[in-house]
């Protein structure tokens, strides 16, 4: 098929799914190999501005997505709303900026955004050479492969000599190559630079499978003409801990973002949510009193009010509420929490003590 013919053939599909492109791309870090310049007083800059500037994708349902009403939703969005709630007692004091995978690190390094909350994998090189300071993981993910149910494929081994769509120049592409080589499975990579074209090509049937982060596959599958005709294989190709990040150089700002995220998890651990928050006003439990700021001065140590965690719960909820409304069983994605459960329920989420 000629190039022009291919573009014409997939253009309608690209248009249809362009609203959710980008969840699966994990490009190589194309920013400067040098650590980002030291950033000072980001906390003061944000506080004086009276508004948080948050870098998101805006194209991944369940994580950051712009609805037809122009409003943002998703776990990544709620993280930024939680930071705004802690700082300003107003979860809407946020300006969201859509960033492509290629733009995201530069935007953070140059100060265009205060925080990057964009389904970004925490890696060693991004911590060192790219100069990011990661907050706690908000979603433990893993790379997977999606195939058509009619293919009967149930494992990676059954994709031997099959065509697999993958975005080129990404860690997704690297992970696939590494795993197939390790397992001695030959395959035919079908690569594109644009993530929308990659998924459109799979939808057209030009590849037998497509690989991306599992959460991205779930999100993208929901927009296919017949989602139920596609299945995601159980085998994980890689681990992908997704976390918000700030630029290195401002410990106060980094600490604030980190403890905002921990507040979401700790609230669930303590059984406190947006609906029952008021019931804890007269509690005698010292752990809860410190957490809600009715005792001690933990908030002041971060430059916040002592009731910053209570603000977060009031406006955004705890981690369970955030997860349920964006990815849970009552959403179109219906993604089981799995390893994103609390540690006490067999998951990986854990908060340090608030004391």
Number of C-alpha atoms within 10 A of each C-alpha: 7 6 8 8 10 11 13 10 15 18 14 12 19 20 12 15 19 19 19 22 25 23 28 27 27 23 17 16 19 13 16 13 13 10 18 21 12 11 16 15 13 20 22 13 14 16 14 9 10 14 19 25 20 27 30 29 28 28 24 27 29 28 28 27 24 18 13 8 6 8 10 19 20 20 25 31 25 23 27 31 25 31 29 27 25 28 25 19 20 19 23 15 18 19 14 20 17 18 21 17 23 15 13 23 28 20 18 22 24 13 15 14 23 24 28 27 27 29 30 27 22 20 13 10 13 20 16 15 15 22 24 25 23 24 22 22 23 23 25 20 22 19 22 24 25 24 24 20 13 9 13 10 18 16 14 19 14 12 19 14 13 15 19 23 28 30 27 21 17 17 20 24 21 16 17 22 16 14 15 17 12 9 10 11 16 15 17 14 20 19 18 16 14 15 22 23 23 23 30 24 23 22 22 11 11 13 21 21 28 24 28 30 24 24 25 26 22 25 25 25 22 18 15 17 11 10 13 11 13 20 21 21 17 13 13 15 22 17 14 20 17 23 23 29 29 27 32 23 18 16 16 17 24 20 14 21 25 20 23 24 25 24 27 26 22 25 25 18 18 12 12 22 21 17 10 12 17 13 9 13 12 9 12 9 10 13 15 20 17 19 26 26 19 16 14 14 16 19 20 13 11 17 15 16 19 22 21 28 29 26 25 29 26 21 19 23 25 27 27 20 17 19 24 18 16 24 24 18 14 11 12 14 18 16 19 13 17 13 15 21 20 20 13 10 11 11 14 15 22 17 18 10 9 14 10
